[in-house]
Amino acid sequence: QVQLVESGGGLVQPGGSLRLSCAASRFSLSRFFMSWVRQAPGKGLEWVSTITPSGSSTYYSDSAKDRFTVSRDNAKNTLYLQMNRLTPEDTAAYYCARPWRPYPVNQGDWAQYEYWGQGTQVTVSS
């Protein structure tokens, strides 16, 4: 069974940084576009970032651009999200997600994502 396990969340002060990890198992990460998605309390899912299978191209939401960096280590089967200059508006549960097939994904098209991690909570507060 495909498994995605996020880690690295926590409580951080505004302006701080966190690095999230997503460990993938029982499939080859290198074949898939991978995304980070977040959900703030009481709100819907929000696409954050997507990275191509090789890692050569990355895509970000307007809120993540210039502050977040997505990367991957296919040899370790692990996806990362480096988050800098965090604000209270970044408070959310963060999920890594894998589409059901190894094709490019459309931002915010949740139906194409078959596998999700359990999420890691990020809280930005002073």
C-alpha positions in Angstrom: 0.0 0.0 0.0 1.3 3.4 -1.0 2.3 5.5 2.0 3.1 9.2 2.5 4.2 10.4 5.9 4.8 14.0 6.6 6.9 15.4 9.4 8.5 18.7 10.5 5.5 20.7 11.5 5.3 22.6 14.8 4.9 25.9 16.4 7.0 28.8 15.1 7.0 32.5 15.6 6.1 34.9 12.7 9.1 35.4 10.5 10.4 32.0 11.4 11.1 28.9 9.2 10.2 25.3 9.0 11.2 22.4 6.8 8.6 19.8 6.1 9.4 16.3 4.9 7.2 13.7 3.2 8.6 10.2 3.2 7.1 8.0 0.5 7.1 4.3 0.5 5.9 1.4 -1.7 6.3 3.3 -4.9 9.0 5.1 -6.8 8.7 8.8 -6.0 10.8 9.6 -9.1 7.9 8.8 -11.4 5.4 11.3 -10.1 4.6 14.9 -9.9 4.2 15.7 -6.3 2.3 18.4 -4.5 2.0 20.1 -1.2 -1.5 21.1 -0.1 -2.6 22.8 3.0 -5.9 23.3 4.9 -6.3 26.1 7.4 -8.8 25.7 10.3 -12.3 26.0 9.0 -11.2 26.4 5.4 -11.0 24.2 2.3 -7.9 22.7 0.7 -5.4 25.1 -0.8 -2.8 24.1 -3.3 0.7 25.3 -2.2 3.3 23.8 -4.6 4.0 21.2 -7.2 7.3 19.7 -8.4 8.1 17.7 -11.5 9.4 14.2 -11.2 13.0 15.1 -11.8 12.7 18.3 -9.7 13.7 20.4 -12.6 10.6 22.6 -12.4 8.6 23.9 -9.5 5.3 25.7 -9.2 3.9 27.8 -6.4 0.8 29.5 -5.3 0.9 33.3 -5.0 1.0 33.0 -1.2 3.9 30.6 -1.3 6.0 32.2 -4.0 9.3 33.7 -2.9 8.9 32.3 0.6 8.6 28.5 0.1 10.8 26.1 -1.8 9.8 22.6 -2.8 12.4 20.0 -3.5 12.8 16.3 -3.6 15.5 13.6 -3.1 14.4 10.8 -5.3 17.2 8.6 -4.0 15.7 8.9 -0.5 12.1 8.8 -1.8 11.5 12.0 0.1 9.8 15.3 -0.7 10.5 18.6 1.1 9.0 22.0 1.6 11.2 24.7 3.0 9.1 27.5 4.4 10.6 30.9 5.3 9.2 34.2 6.6 6.2 32.4 7.9 3.1 34.4 8.9 0.0 33.5 10.9 -1.9 33.1 7.6 0.4 30.0 7.0 -1.1 28.2 9.9 -2.6 25.0 8.5 -2.3 21.3 8.3 0.1 20.6 5.4 -0.3 17.5 3.3 1.8 15.9 0.5 -0.2 14.4 -2.2 0.4 12.0 -5.1 -1.7 11.8 -8.2 -3.1 8.5 -9.3 -1.0 8.4 -12.5 2.5 9.7 -13.4 1.2 12.6 -15.5 1.3 16.4 -15.0 -1.3 17.6 -12.5 -3.6 20.6 -12.5 -3.5 22.9 -9.5 -6.4 22.4 -7.2 -7.9 19.5 -9.1 -8.3 17.3 -6.0 -9.8 14.4 -7.9 -6.5 13.6 -9.5 -4.8 13.0 -6.2 -5.2 9.5 -5.1 -2.8 9.4 -2.1 -2.4 11.8 0.7 -0.3 11.8 3.9 -1.8 12.2 7.3 -0.7 15.8 7.4 1.6 17.8 9.7 0.4 20.8 11.6 2.1 24.2 11.2 1.1 26.9 13.7 2.6 30.4 13.3 2.0 32.4 16.4 3.8 34.7 18.8 
